[in-house]
């Protein structure tokens, strides 16, 4: 699965996403794929949760 996502990412120069700060499995997956945390959006989710803004940039 991870390899398939990496192949898909190679089609794009840059990919942005947002993930709930407390979604540890998703955050770890994105970081392992090469995404970096670029910022935070406080109170972004209905439960006052913070969203992490993440970016993947093809090297």
C-alpha positions, 0 to 999 in steps of 0.5 A, a space after each residue: 500500500 505504502 509503495 502504491 501511494 509513493 508511486 502516486 505521489 511521484 506524479 505531482 510536483 507538490 501535494 498539500 493536505 490537512 490532518 487532525 493533530 491527534 490522528 497519530 497513525 495518519 500523521 506518522 504515515 504522511 511523515 514516513 512518505 516524506 510530507 513535512 508539517 508546514 503549519 497549524 490551523 487552530 480550532 479547525 475541526 468541530 471538536 476544537 481540534 487543530 489541523 496540521 498542514 502538511 506538504 509533500 514536495 517532489 525532490 
